[in-house]
Structures are given as C-alpha cells and as structure tokens.
Amino acid sequence: MVTRFLKLSRSKNHNHRQGAMLVLIAITLPLVVIMAAFALDVAWMQLVRTELRTATDSASRAGAKTLSLAQNVPDARTAAKEAARRNTVAGTPLALRDSEIEFGTGRQSTSTSRFNFTAGGTLLNAVRVTGNRTAASLDGPVDLFLGRVMGVSTFEPTQVAAATQLDRDICLVVDRSGSMMERITGSGLAGPTCSPPHATRSRWGALNTAVAGFLDELEDTAQDEQCALVSYSSAGSECGMTFTTSDINADLDLNYSLIRSEMARLSSRPVKGFTAISAGLDNGVRVLTGSRIRPFALKSIVLMTDGLHNRGREPILSAREAAALNIVVNTVTFSSSADIRRMQDVANATGGRHFHAPDAAALERIFREIAATLPVMTTE
C-alpha cells in the first residue's frame, strides 16, 4: 500500500514539473524569437549601412575626380551617379537624385587635418554626396527580416561623403641673374665668368637640382598638376650673348619635359644680369591667367631668388595683383645675401609661405616639400 502511494506521488510530481516547463517555454519562446529577430536585423542594418557608405564614398570620389579632369559640373554629376549605381545597397544599385550631389569648396581646417565642405563658390574642387535609403528616396526604405515582430518593418539609413580634389596649376619663377653663378656658400664665382654655371658648386646648379626634385615630387602625387617655368634677371648683353628681363620658358602643361629641357638649356650657358623680381612675378601671373589654366584649379607661384631686388617696380605691387586674382605666391630665398624681408612680405600679401634655404640640400628639400604639400583627396 505504501509502495503504491509513493508511485502515485512521484507520478503527480512529474506531471506537475512537465506542466511548469510548458508554461515556462510558452513565456520565454516569444522572447527568444524577439531576440533572434533583433540580432538578425541589427546585423542586416549594419551591413546595409556599410554598403551605403561604400556607395556614397565611391560616388563622391568619382565625381571629384571627373570634376578635376573635365572641369565640368554636369560630367562630374553623371560620373557620381554611375559610380553609385555600380554599388548595391540591400541588393539594389544605389540611385541618386541631382539634389543629392552637391558641388562646392573643400578647405582644410586650421586646427585639424580634416577638410570642410562649403557648398557653392567659383573655384569648385569638392563633391558631397548624400546617399539615402529612405521612404522619400528613389530606392525607398530597406526591408527588415523579422522587425515586424516588434512592429517595425523597414529602416531608413542615410550616409554623407565629401571628396576634395586639390588640383594645382603651378608656375615656377626662378632667378637667373648673375649672382646665381656664385658659390653656394662664401663669395665669388664658382667658375669662369663666361662659362656655364658650375653644376654642383654654383647657386644655379643647386637650383637646377631643386627644380628636378620638384618635378619628380609632382609626378609622384596622385593628382595631376600643371606646371610652368618663368625665369628672370634683366635685359643686357654680356659674354657675346643677349639676355632678356624675363621669359616664359614653358607654359602650363601636365607634361614637364619642356621645363626640364629649358632648365638644361639655361644651365648650358652663363646666367647674367640684375634682379628684376617683379618682372618674373608679373610673367608668372600672366601664365596663371592665360588660356591653359583650369577654372577649378588652385593657382600658385613658387618664386625663388638668391639676391636683392634692384630693377623694376616693387614686387609687393605684383604680389597684391596676384592676390586679387586668387594666386598664392610661395617665396624661397637662397644664400645669406637674399632679400628675405621683402620675400616674406610678398608671400604674406598672397596668403603664401616664405622659406629660406641656407644650402643646396635645404633648397631641394624645400622645393620637394612645396610640391608635396597638398593631399589629393579627402572624404568627410
């Protein structure tokens, strides 16, 4: 009798535990489903955001690159749209409206390395793309897998990317006055007065090496820079040769072979005359306002001298005219007898920088630094 009672008691306890488990499962199963739905949709949302970021980055970069090459807003807009369509977001190629592609100016912050985008302007160099998968976008919102369990069936991500293409049209303005025949350090000529400048001991020889380094550095940048060459001294005749005040030796071009050949030609003959800095600067301005400029490119002059301005009008007047035309002048002085204070004033008048090179190694380093100063493209 006792044995039968114990069996019946164990059976009732077992049935009770089964019933409790069924209640527990009934309570927790919806929570498990909700958690699984949440985890699945969170992963899906993160993937879609990554795809949208990739698509907007690609569109902004393609637009900025085409803006640089074509210097044309409609072509750049088309390139941005095509790049966006090559990227799928939630299984659909991203479609952009014209209003989602903005053109403006990208400028580097003075306090950080980031570039800030400002819509509009005349010197366009940046494209900002807003990628939308919202109810109002061309592609609509993104469907969730199990979000409707929680009463949410879609989500609407937005990504913004801005790309800046820092194109430059640059004119090198170099001193070919008689003092460039002198030694790099000390005083006196580095060779015979009517012979070509010494290739390694003369100031001109150091400049020739620095210009070659400048061009090499430009060729290593990702963007395409146009470059030109202007030289200056003063008009006169010496050593059986006639010298002009200033020449545009090579106009703006993406190919630097003419600049190299002109530097080689100038290095094969004596350089003579006084120092008419303003004449060289004026010719640099002519180059950067001529027919070969790109309308959206940043315009800058690299003005080099080893001596004192002693012919023509004050260079500061030429610098102010350059500044009014949005041309920045960076100045480089070479040797202890160079007109450092005047060249600082010229650079400051245009928002440029002044550099002083005490020796040949410093001169080449400065020229390379100027060539490599600006980055190619930055995305917000």
Sequence and secondary structure as in RCSB ss.txt:
>XXXX:A:sequence
MVTRFLKLSRSKNHNHRQGAMLVLIAITLPLVVIMAAFALDVAWMQLVRTELRTATDSASRAGAKTLSLAQNVPD
ARTAAKEAARRNTVAGTPLALRDSEIEFGTGRQSTSTSRFNFTAGGTLLNAVRVTGNRTAASLDGPVDLFLGRVM
GVSTFEPTQVAAATQLDRDICLVVDRSGSMMERITGSGLAGPTCSPPHATRSRWGALNTAVAGFLDELEDTAQDE
QCALVSYSSAGSECGMTFTTSDINADLDLNYSLIRSEMARLSSRPVKGFTAISAGLDNGVRVLTGSRIRPFALKS
IVLMTDGLHNRGREPILSAREAAALNIVVNTVTFSSSADIRRMQDVANATGGRHFHAPDAAALERIFREIAATLP
VMTTE
>XXXX:A:secstr
 HHHHHHHHHHHHHHHHHHHHHHHHHHHHHHHHHHHHHHHHHHHHHHHHHHHHHHHHHHHHHHHHHHHHH  HHH
HHHHHHHHHHTSEETTEE    GGGEEEEEEEE SSSS EEEEE  SS  EEEEEEE STTSSS  EE SSGGGG
T  EE  EEEEEEE   EEEEEEEE SGGGGBBSSSSSBSS TTS   TTTBHHHHHHHHHHHHHHHHHHSSS  
EEEEEEE   EEETTEEE SEEEEEEEES  HHHHHHHHHHHTS   S   HHHHHHHHHHHTTSTT  TTSEEE
EEEEESS   SSS HHHHHHHHHHTTEEEEEEEESTTS HHHHHHHHHHHT  EEEESSHHHHHHHHHHHHT S 
S  B 
